Amino acid sequence: MRNSIILSKIEFLSGVIEQQKWNESATEVTLLEQLREQHKQLEALVERVENQSNAHIKVNLGNLIEHIDKETKVENSPTEDKATFIDKAQKLNDYITKESEEIANLITGSETTPVATAG
């Protein structure tokens, strides 16, 4: 449930950019495309993490979700100021990219690391 709320917040960011017609420059168009892709990647990552038993991976995803939640609260996403909104959205996008890659690498590592057996 919380994951779907967070995913909708990513959609909100791209929706504001479109509604306010803040996708005029190449940078803004790129950010809008990145946010749309980010939404898809986060959705896939959440599904992958749900199938994991590694608590560390789940904690990392929980921390990422908390950060997204905090940064997308109304008071932290001023929709009346284009420059501030775009800057915050870009910083959040960069943060999500970095953290998502780290979590994906942890998942990949946990899937390929053999489990030691007592012998």
N, CA, C and O atoms as a GROMACS GRO file, in nm:
protein
  476
    1MET      N    1   0.082  -0.119   0.000
    1MET     CA    2   0.000   0.000   0.000
    1MET      C    3   0.087   0.126   0.000
    1MET      O    4   0.068   0.216  -0.082
    2ARG      N    5   0.181   0.130   0.092
    2ARG     CA    6   0.269   0.247   0.102
    2ARG      C    7   0.351   0.262  -0.025
    2ARG      O    8   0.375   0.373  -0.072
    3ASN      N    9   0.393   0.149  -0.082
    3ASN     CA   10   0.471   0.153  -0.205
    3ASN      C   11   0.391   0.215  -0.318
    3ASN      O   12   0.446   0.292  -0.397
    4SER      N   13   0.263   0.183  -0.329
    4SER     CA   14   0.181   0.239  -0.436
    4SER      C   15   0.160   0.390  -0.416
    4SER      O   16   0.149   0.465  -0.512
    5ILE      N   17   0.156   0.433  -0.291
    5ILE     CA   18   0.143   0.576  -0.263
    5ILE      C   19   0.269   0.648  -0.309
    5ILE      O   20   0.262   0.755  -0.370
    6ILE      N   21   0.383   0.590  -0.280
    6ILE     CA   22   0.510   0.650  -0.321
    6ILE      C   23   0.520   0.655  -0.473
    6ILE      O   24   0.565   0.755  -0.529
    7LEU      N   25   0.479   0.548  -0.539
    7LEU     CA   26   0.481   0.548  -0.685
    7LEU      C   27   0.390   0.657  -0.741
    7LEU      O   28   0.424   0.719  -0.841
    8SER      N   29   0.277   0.679  -0.677
    8SER     CA   30   0.188   0.784  -0.724
    8SER      C   31   0.249   0.922  -0.702
    8SER      O   32   0.218   1.016  -0.776
    9LYS      N   33   0.336   0.936  -0.603
    9LYS     CA   34   0.403   1.064  -0.581
    9LYS      C   35   0.502   1.094  -0.694
    9LYS      O   36   0.522   1.210  -0.731
   10ILE      N   37   0.563   0.991  -0.748
   10ILE     CA   38   0.652   1.009  -0.863
   10ILE      C   39   0.568   1.054  -0.983
   10ILE      O   40   0.608   1.143  -1.058
   11GLU      N   41   0.452   0.994  -1.000
   11GLU     CA   42   0.361   1.036  -1.106
   11GLU      C   43   0.318   1.181  -1.086
   11GLU      O   44   0.304   1.256  -1.182
   12PHE      N   45   0.297   1.219  -0.961
   12PHE     CA   46   0.257   1.356  -0.929
   12PHE      C   47   0.361   1.456  -0.980
   12PHE      O   48   0.326   1.558  -1.040
   13LEU      N   49   0.489   1.426  -0.956
   13LEU     CA   50   0.595   1.516  -0.999
   13LEU      C   51   0.591   1.538  -1.150
   13LEU      O   52   0.597   1.652  -1.197
   14SER      N   53   0.580   1.429  -1.224
   14SER     CA   54   0.576   1.445  -1.370
   14SER      C   55   0.446   1.512  -1.413
   14SER      O   56   0.445   1.588  -1.510
   15GLY      N   57   0.337   1.487  -1.342
   15GLY     CA   58   0.210   1.551  -1.373
   15GLY      C   59   0.215   1.702  -1.354
   15GLY      O   60   0.159   1.777  -1.434
   16VAL      N   61   0.280   1.747  -1.248
   16VAL     CA   62   0.293   1.891  -1.224
   16VAL      C   63   0.372   1.956  -1.338
   16VAL      O   64   0.334   2.061  -1.388
   17ILE      N   65   0.480   1.892  -1.377
   17ILE     CA   66   0.563   1.947  -1.486
   17ILE      C   67   0.479   1.961  -1.612
   17ILE      O   68   0.489   2.061  -1.683
   18GLU      N   69   0.396   1.861  -1.641
   18GLU     CA   70   0.312   1.867  -1.761
   18GLU      C   71   0.202   1.971  -1.747
   18GLU      O   72   0.180   2.052  -1.838
   19GLN      N   73   0.132   1.970  -1.634
   19GLN     CA   74   0.020   2.063  -1.615
   19GLN      C   75   0.064   2.209  -1.614
   19GLN      O   76  -0.006   2.296  -1.667
   20GLN      N   77   0.178   2.234  -1.555
   20GLN     CA   78   0.228   2.372  -1.548
   20GLN      C   79   0.299   2.411  -1.679
   20GLN      O   80   0.342   2.525  -1.696
   21LYS      N   81   0.309   2.314  -1.770
   21LYS     CA   82   0.380   2.336  -1.896
   21LYS      C   83   0.525   2.378  -1.870
   21LYS      O   84   0.578   2.469  -1.934
   22TRP      N   85   0.586   2.310  -1.773
   22TRP     CA   86   0.725   2.337  -1.738
   22TRP      C   87   0.820   2.245  -1.815
   22TRP      O   88   0.934   2.226  -1.774
   23ASN      N   89   0.772   2.189  -1.923
   23ASN     CA   90   0.856   2.099  -2.002
   23ASN      C   91   0.895   2.167  -2.133
   23ASN      O   92   0.882   2.109  -2.241
   24GLU      N   93   0.942   2.291  -2.121
   24GLU     CA   94   0.977   2.371  -2.237
   24GLU      C   95   1.123   2.354  -2.278
   24GLU      O   96   1.153   2.352  -2.398
   25SER      N   97   1.212   2.342  -2.184
   25SER     CA   98   1.354   2.329  -2.217
   25SER      C   99   1.392   2.182  -2.231
   25SER      O  100   1.319   2.093  -2.187
   26ALA      N  101   1.505   2.158  -2.293
   26ALA     CA  102   1.554   2.020  -2.310
   26ALA      C  103   1.577   1.954  -2.175
   26ALA      O  104   1.551   1.835  -2.159
   27THR      N  105   1.627   2.030  -2.079
   27THR     CA  106   1.652   1.977  -1.945
   27THR      C  107   1.522   1.931  -1.880
   27THR      O  108   1.516   1.825  -1.818
   28GLU      N  109   1.418   2.011  -1.894
   28GLU     CA  110   1.289   1.978  -1.834
   28GLU      C  111   1.224   1.859  -1.903
   28GLU      O  112   1.162   1.775  -1.837
   29VAL      N  113   1.237   1.851  -2.035
   29VAL     CA  114   1.183   1.737  -2.109
   29VAL      C  115   1.255   1.610  -2.066
   29VAL      O  116   1.193   1.505  -2.046
   30THR      N  117   1.386   1.620  -2.052
   30THR     CA  118   1.466   1.504  -2.007
   30THR      C  119   1.424   1.461  -1.868
   30THR      O  120   1.408   1.342  -1.841
   31LEU      N  121   1.407   1.558  -1.778
   31LEU     CA  122   1.363   1.526  -1.642
   31LEU      C  123   1.228   1.457  -1.643
   31LEU      O  124   1.208   1.359  -1.572
   32LEU      N  125   1.136   1.507  -1.722
   32LEU     CA  126   1.004   1.446  -1.732
   32LEU      C  127   1.015   1.301  -1.779
   32LEU      O  128   0.949   1.213  -1.724
   33GLU      N  129   1.096   1.277  -1.879
   33GLU     CA  130   1.116   1.140  -1.929
   33GLU      C  131   1.180   1.053  -1.822
   33GLU      O  132   1.143   0.937  -1.805
   34GLN      N  133   1.277   1.109  -1.750
   34GLN     CA  134   1.344   1.033  -1.644
   34GLN      C  135   1.246   0.998  -1.532
   34GLN      O  136   1.250   0.887  -1.480
   35LEU      N  137   1.159   1.089  -1.497
   35LEU     CA  138   1.061   1.062  -1.391
   35LEU      C  139   0.964   0.952  -1.434
   35LEU      O  140   0.929   0.865  -1.354
   36ARG      N  141   0.923   0.955  -1.558
   36ARG     CA  142   0.835   0.848  -1.608
   36ARG      C  143   0.906   0.713  -1.604
   36ARG      O  144   0.848   0.613  -1.563
   37GLU      N  145   1.032   0.711  -1.646
   37GLU     CA  146   1.110   0.588  -1.644
   37GLU      C  147   1.136   0.545  -1.499
   37GLU      O  148   1.133   0.426  -1.467
   38GLN      N  149   1.162   0.643  -1.413
   38GLN     CA  150   1.186   0.616  -1.271
   38GLN      C  151   1.067   0.543  -1.210
   38GLN      O  152   1.084   0.449  -1.132
   39HIS      N  153   0.948   0.586  -1.245
   39HIS     CA  154   0.826   0.524  -1.194
   39HIS      C  155   0.823   0.376  -1.232
   39HIS      O  156   0.797   0.292  -1.147
   40LYS      N  157   0.851   0.345  -1.357
   40LYS     CA  158   0.851   0.206  -1.404
   40LYS      C  159   0.957   0.124  -1.332
   40LYS      O  160   0.932   0.012  -1.289
   41GLN      N  161   1.077   0.182  -1.319
   41GLN     CA  162   1.187   0.110  -1.255
   41GLN      C  163   1.160   0.087  -1.107
   41GLN      O  164   1.190  -0.020  -1.054
   42LEU      N  165   1.103   0.187  -1.039
   42LEU     CA  166   1.070   0.170  -0.897
   42LEU      C  167   0.964   0.063  -0.878
   42LEU      O  168   0.971  -0.016  -0.784
   43GLU      N  169   0.868   0.061  -0.967
   43GLU     CA  170   0.763  -0.040  -0.959
   43GLU      C  171   0.823  -0.180  -0.971
   43GLU      O  172   0.787  -0.270  -0.895
   44ALA      N  173   0.914  -0.198  -1.065
   44ALA     CA  174   0.980  -0.328  -1.083
   44ALA      C  175   1.069  -0.361  -0.963
   44ALA      O  176   1.075  -0.476  -0.920
   45LEU      N  177   1.137  -0.260  -0.909
   45LEU     CA  178   1.225  -0.281  -0.794
   45LEU      C  179   1.145  -0.323  -0.672
   45LEU      O  180   1.186  -0.414  -0.600
   46VAL      N  181   1.032  -0.258  -0.649
   46VAL     CA  182   0.946  -0.293  -0.536
   46VAL      C  183   0.903  -0.439  -0.547
   46VAL      O  184   0.904  -0.512  -0.447
   47GLU      N  185   0.866  -0.481  -0.666
   47GLU     CA  186   0.826  -0.621  -0.686
   47GLU      C  187   0.942  -0.716  -0.658
   47GLU      O  188   0.923  -0.821  -0.596
   48ARG      N  189   1.061  -0.680  -0.704
   48ARG     CA  190   1.179  -0.766  -0.679
   48ARG      C  191   1.209  -0.776  -0.530
   48ARG      O  192   1.242  -0.884  -0.480
   49VAL      N  193   1.198  -0.663  -0.459
   49VAL     CA  194   1.230  -0.662  -0.316
   49VAL      C  195   1.128  -0.743  -0.238
   49VAL      O  196   1.163  -0.808  -0.139
   50GLU      N  197   1.002  -0.740  -0.280
   50GLU     CA  198   0.899  -0.816  -0.210
   50GLU      C  199   0.930  -0.965  -0.210
   50GLU      O  200   0.887  -1.037  -0.120
   51ASN      N  201   1.003  -1.012  -0.309
   51ASN     CA  202   1.038  -1.154  -0.319
   51ASN      C  203   1.169  -1.187  -0.249
   51ASN      O  204   1.216  -1.301  -0.256
   52GLN      N  205   1.228  -1.091  -0.182
   52GLN     CA  206   1.356  -1.111  -0.115
   52GLN      C  207   1.336  -1.146   0.032
   52GLN      O  208   1.241  -1.100   0.097
   53SER      N  209   1.425  -1.228   0.083
   53SER     CA  210   1.422  -1.257   0.226
   53SER      C  211   1.527  -1.176   0.301
   53SER      O  212   1.527  -1.173   0.424
   54ASN      N  213   1.617  -1.112   0.228
   54ASN     CA  214   1.725  -1.035   0.286
   54ASN      C  215   1.670  -0.907   0.352
   54ASN      O  216   1.620  -0.818   0.283
   55ALA      N  217   1.680  -0.900   0.483
   55ALA     CA  218   1.626  -0.786   0.558
   55ALA      C  219   1.698  -0.656   0.522
   55ALA      O  220   1.636  -0.550   0.520
   56HIS      N  221   1.827  -0.664   0.495
   56HIS     CA  222   1.905  -0.544   0.461
   56HIS      C  223   1.850  -0.478   0.335
   56HIS      O  224   1.841  -0.356   0.328
   57ILE      N  225   1.814  -0.557   0.237
   57ILE     CA  226   1.757  -0.505   0.112
   57ILE      C  227   1.624  -0.437   0.141
   57ILE      O  228   1.597  -0.328   0.089
   58LYS      N  229   1.542  -0.499   0.223
   58LYS     CA  230   1.411  -0.441   0.256
   58LYS      C  231   1.426  -0.311   0.334
   58LYS      O  232   1.348  -0.218   0.316
   59VAL      N  233   1.525  -0.304   0.421
   59VAL     CA  234   1.550  -0.181   0.497
   59VAL      C  235   1.594  -0.070   0.401
   59VAL      O  236   1.549   0.044   0.413
   60ASN      N  237   1.681  -0.104   0.307
   60ASN     CA  238   1.726  -0.004   0.210
   60ASN      C  239   1.610   0.050   0.127
   60ASN      O  240   1.602   0.171   0.103
   61LEU      N  241   1.520  -0.037   0.084
   61LEU     CA  242   1.403   0.008   0.010
   61LEU      C  243   1.314   0.094   0.100
   61LEU      O  244   1.262   0.197   0.056
   62GLY      N  245   1.297   0.053   0.225
   62GLY     CA  246   1.218   0.132   0.319
   62GLY      C  247   1.275   0.271   0.338
   62GLY      O  248   1.201   0.369   0.345
   63ASN      N  249   1.408   0.281   0.346
   63ASN     CA  250   1.473   0.411   0.360
   63ASN      C  251   1.452   0.497   0.235
   63ASN      O  252   1.428   0.617   0.246
   64LEU      N  253   1.460   0.436   0.118
   64LEU     CA  254   1.436   0.508  -0.007
   64LEU      C  255   1.293   0.559  -0.011
   64LEU      O  256   1.269   0.674  -0.048
   65ILE      N  257   1.199   0.475   0.026
   65ILE     CA  258   1.058   0.514   0.025
   65ILE      C  259   1.034   0.628   0.123
   65ILE      O  260   0.960   0.722   0.092
   66GLU      N  261   1.095   0.622   0.241
   66GLU     CA  262   1.081   0.730   0.339
   66GLU      C  263   1.134   0.861   0.284
   66GLU      O  264   1.073   0.967   0.302
   67HIS      N  265   1.248   0.854   0.216
   67HIS     CA  266   1.308   0.974   0.159
   67HIS      C  267   1.217   1.034   0.051
   67HIS      O  268   1.195   1.156   0.048
   68ILE      N  269   1.164   0.950  -0.036
   68ILE     CA  270   1.072   0.997  -0.140
   68ILE      C  271   0.949   1.060  -0.075
   68ILE      O  272   0.904   1.167  -0.117
   69ASP      N  273   0.896   0.994   0.027
   69ASP     CA  274   0.778   1.046   0.096
   69ASP      C  275   0.806   1.184   0.155
   69ASP      O  276   0.725   1.276   0.139
   70LYS      N  277   0.918   1.198   0.221
   70LYS     CA  278   0.954   1.325   0.284
   70LYS      C  279   0.972   1.435   0.179
   70LYS      O  280   0.921   1.546   0.195
   71GLU      N  281   1.042   1.403   0.073
   71GLU     CA  282   1.073   1.505  -0.029
   71GLU      C  283   0.953   1.543  -0.115
   71GLU      O  284   0.955   1.648  -0.180
   72THR      N  285   0.850   1.462  -0.117
   72THR     CA  286   0.734   1.493  -0.201
   72THR      C  287   0.615   1.546  -0.121
   72THR      O  288   0.506   1.564  -0.176
   73LYS      N  289   0.634   1.570   0.007
   73LYS     CA  290   0.528   1.634   0.085
   73LYS      C  291   0.502   1.773   0.029
   73LYS      O  292   0.593   1.835  -0.026
   74VAL      N  293   0.382   1.820   0.043
   74VAL     CA  294   0.342   1.949  -0.014
   74VAL      C  295   0.440   2.060   0.024
   74VAL      O  296   0.480   2.140  -0.061
   75GLU      N  297   0.479   2.066   0.149
   75GLU     CA  298   0.567   2.174   0.193
   75GLU      C  299   0.707   2.165   0.131
   75GLU      O  300   0.780   2.264   0.129
   76ASN      N  301   0.744   2.048   0.083
   76ASN     CA  302   0.876   2.030   0.020
   76ASN      C  303   0.869   2.032  -0.132
   76ASN      O  304   0.973   2.022  -0.198
   77SER      N  305   0.752   2.045  -0.189
   77SER     CA  306   0.735   2.047  -0.334
   77SER      C  307   0.654   2.169  -0.375
   77SER      O  308   0.537   2.157  -0.413
   78PRO      N  309   0.714   2.287  -0.368
   78PRO     CA  310   0.640   2.409  -0.399
   78PRO      C  311   0.606   2.418  -0.548
   78PRO      O  312   0.694   2.444  -0.630
   79THR      N  313   0.480   2.397  -0.581
   79THR     CA  314   0.440   2.395  -0.721
   79THR      C  315   0.424   2.535  -0.780
   79THR      O  316   0.401   2.549  -0.901
   80GLU      N  317   0.435   2.638  -0.698
   80GLU     CA  318   0.420   2.773  -0.752
   80GLU      C  319   0.553   2.831  -0.801
   80GLU      O  320   0.554   2.934  -0.868
   81ASP      N  321   0.662   2.767  -0.770
   81ASP     CA  322   0.795   2.816  -0.807
   81ASP      C  323   0.862   2.714  -0.898
   81ASP      O  324   0.912   2.612  -0.852
   82LYS      N  325   0.862   2.743  -1.026
   82LYS     CA  326   0.915   2.648  -1.126
   82LYS      C  327   1.060   2.609  -1.097
   82LYS      O  328   1.091   2.490  -1.094
   83ALA      N  329   1.146   2.704  -1.078
   83ALA     CA  330   1.289   2.675  -1.060
   83ALA      C  331   1.313   2.584  -0.940
   83ALA      O  332   1.389   2.488  -0.948
   84THR      N  333   1.248   2.616  -0.828
   84THR     CA  334   1.264   2.535  -0.708
   84THR      C  335   1.207   2.395  -0.729
   84THR      O  336   1.270   2.296  -0.691
   85PHE      N  337   1.090   2.386  -0.789
   85PHE     CA  338   1.026   2.257  -0.811
   85PHE      C  339   1.112   2.170  -0.903
   85PHE      O  340   1.135   2.053  -0.872
   86ILE      N  341   1.157   2.225  -1.012
   86ILE     CA  342   1.238   2.149  -1.108
   86ILE      C  343   1.369   2.104  -1.041
   86ILE      O  344   1.412   1.990  -1.058
   87ASP      N  345   1.431   2.194  -0.965
   87ASP     CA  346   1.556   2.160  -0.896
   87ASP      C  347   1.534   2.046  -0.797
   87ASP      O  348   1.612   1.951  -0.794
   88LYS      N  349   1.429   2.055  -0.717
   88LYS     CA  350   1.400   1.949  -0.619
   88LYS      C  351   1.366   1.817  -0.689
   88LYS      O  352   1.410   1.711  -0.645
   89ALA      N  353   1.289   1.825  -0.796
   89ALA     CA  354   1.253   1.704  -0.870
   89ALA      C  355   1.378   1.639  -0.929
   89ALA      O  356   1.390   1.516  -0.928
   90GLN      N  357   1.470   1.720  -0.981
   90GLN     CA  358   1.594   1.666  -1.039
   90GLN      C  359   1.679   1.600  -0.931
   90GLN      O  360   1.732   1.491  -0.952
   91LYS      N  361   1.693   1.667  -0.817
   91LYS     CA  362   1.772   1.611  -0.707
   91LYS      C  363   1.711   1.480  -0.658
   91LYS      O  364   1.782   1.384  -0.631
   92LEU      N  365   1.579   1.477  -0.646
   92LEU     CA  366   1.512   1.355  -0.601
   92LEU      C  367   1.530   1.245  -0.704
   92LEU      O  368   1.556   1.130  -0.668
   93ASN      N  369   1.517   1.278  -0.830
   93ASN     CA  370   1.537   1.181  -0.937
   93ASN      C  371   1.678   1.122  -0.931
   93ASN      O  372   1.695   1.001  -0.942
   94ASP      N  373   1.778   1.207  -0.913
   94ASP     CA  374   1.918   1.161  -0.903
   94ASP      C  375   1.936   1.069  -0.782
   94ASP      O  376   2.003   0.966  -0.791
   95TYR      N  377   1.877   1.107  -0.670
   95TYR     CA  378   1.887   1.027  -0.548
   95TYR      C  379   1.822   0.890  -0.568
   95TYR      O  380   1.878   0.787  -0.531
   96ILE      N  381   1.703   0.890  -0.627
   96ILE     CA  382   1.632   0.764  -0.650
   96ILE      C  383   1.713   0.673  -0.742
   96ILE      O  384   1.723   0.553  -0.718
   97THR      N  385   1.771   0.731  -0.846
   97THR     CA  386   1.852   0.653  -0.939
   97THR      C  387   1.968   0.585  -0.866
   97THR      O  388   1.989   0.465  -0.881
   98LYS      N  389   2.041   0.663  -0.787
   98LYS     CA  390   2.157   0.610  -0.713
   98LYS      C  391   2.114   0.500  -0.616
   98LYS      O  392   2.173   0.392  -0.614
   99GLU      N  393   2.012   0.527  -0.536
   99GLU     CA  394   1.968   0.430  -0.436
   99GLU      C  395   1.908   0.304  -0.501
   99GLU      O  396   1.930   0.193  -0.454
  100SER      N  397   1.832   0.323  -0.607
  100SER     CA  398   1.772   0.209  -0.677
  100SER      C  399   1.878   0.117  -0.733
  100SER      O  400   1.867  -0.005  -0.725
  101GLU      N  401   1.982   0.177  -0.790
  101GLU     CA  402   2.092   0.096  -0.844
  101GLU      C  403   2.161   0.017  -0.734
  101GLU      O  404   2.195  -0.100  -0.754
  102GLU      N  405   2.181   0.080  -0.618
  102GLU     CA  406   2.244   0.010  -0.507
  102GLU      C  407   2.157  -0.107  -0.460
  102GLU      O  408   2.209  -0.216  -0.433
  103ILE      N  409   2.027  -0.086  -0.450
  103ILE     CA  410   1.936  -0.192  -0.407
  103ILE      C  411   1.934  -0.304  -0.511
  103ILE      O  412   1.937  -0.422  -0.476
  104ALA      N  413   1.928  -0.268  -0.638
  104ALA     CA  414   1.929  -0.369  -0.744
  104ALA      C  415   2.058  -0.451  -0.740
  104ALA      O  416   2.056  -0.572  -0.761
  105ASN      N  417   2.170  -0.385  -0.712
  105ASN     CA  418   2.297  -0.458  -0.700
  105ASN      C  419   2.297  -0.552  -0.580
  105ASN      O  420   2.351  -0.662  -0.587
  106LEU      N  421   2.236  -0.509  -0.470
  106LEU     CA  422   2.224  -0.596  -0.353
  106LEU      C  423   2.139  -0.720  -0.386
  106LEU      O  424   2.171  -0.831  -0.346
  107ILE      N  425   2.031  -0.697  -0.459
  107ILE     CA  426   1.944  -0.808  -0.497
  107ILE      C  427   2.020  -0.905  -0.587
  107ILE      O  428   2.017  -1.026  -0.565
  108THR      N  429   2.088  -0.851  -0.687
  108THR     CA  430   2.164  -0.935  -0.778
  108THR      C  431   2.271  -1.013  -0.702
  108THR      O  432   2.291  -1.132  -0.726
  109GLY      N  433   2.338  -0.946  -0.609
  109GLY     CA  434   2.440  -1.012  -0.528
  109GLY      C  435   2.382  -1.121  -0.442
  109GLY      O  436   2.445  -1.226  -0.425
  110SER      N  437   2.264  -1.098  -0.386
  110SER     CA  438   2.203  -1.200  -0.300
  110SER      C  439   2.151  -1.318  -0.381
  110SER      O  440   2.142  -1.430  -0.330
  111GLU      N  441   2.117  -1.294  -0.507
  111GLU     CA  442   2.068  -1.402  -0.592
  111GLU      C  443   2.182  -1.489  -0.646
  111GLU      O  444   2.161  -1.606  -0.678
  112THR      N  445   2.302  -1.431  -0.656
  112THR     CA  446   2.414  -1.506  -0.712
  112THR      C  447   2.512  -1.557  -0.608
  112THR      O  448   2.599  -1.638  -0.640
  113THR      N  449   2.499  -1.511  -0.484
  113THR     CA  450   2.589  -1.555  -0.379
  113THR      C  451   2.541  -1.690  -0.324
  113THR      O  452   2.429  -1.701  -0.273
  114PRO      N  453   2.626  -1.792  -0.334
  114PRO     CA  454   2.586  -1.921  -0.282
  114PRO      C  455   2.572  -1.918  -0.130
  114PRO      O  456   2.648  -1.849  -0.060
  115VAL      N  457   2.478  -1.991  -0.081
  115VAL     CA  458   2.456  -2.000   0.063
  115VAL      C  459   2.548  -2.109   0.118
  115VAL      O  460   2.551  -2.221   0.067
  116ALA      N  461   2.623  -2.074   0.220
  116ALA     CA  462   2.714  -2.171   0.282
  116ALA      C  463   2.632  -2.272   0.361
  116ALA      O  464   2.538  -2.236   0.433
  117THR      N  465   2.667  -2.395   0.348
  117THR     CA  466   2.597  -2.500   0.422
  117THR      C  467   2.693  -2.559   0.526
  117THR      O  468   2.814  -2.565   0.505
  118ALA      N  469   2.635  -2.601   0.637
  118ALA     CA  470   2.717  -2.662   0.742
  118ALA      C  471   2.760  -2.801   0.696
  118ALA      O  472   2.679  -2.880   0.646
  119GLY      N  473   2.884  -2.829   0.712
  119GLY     CA  474   2.927  -2.958   0.660
  119GLY      C  475   3.027  -3.025   0.737
  119GLY      O  476   3.069  -3.135   0.700
   0.00000   0.00000   0.00000
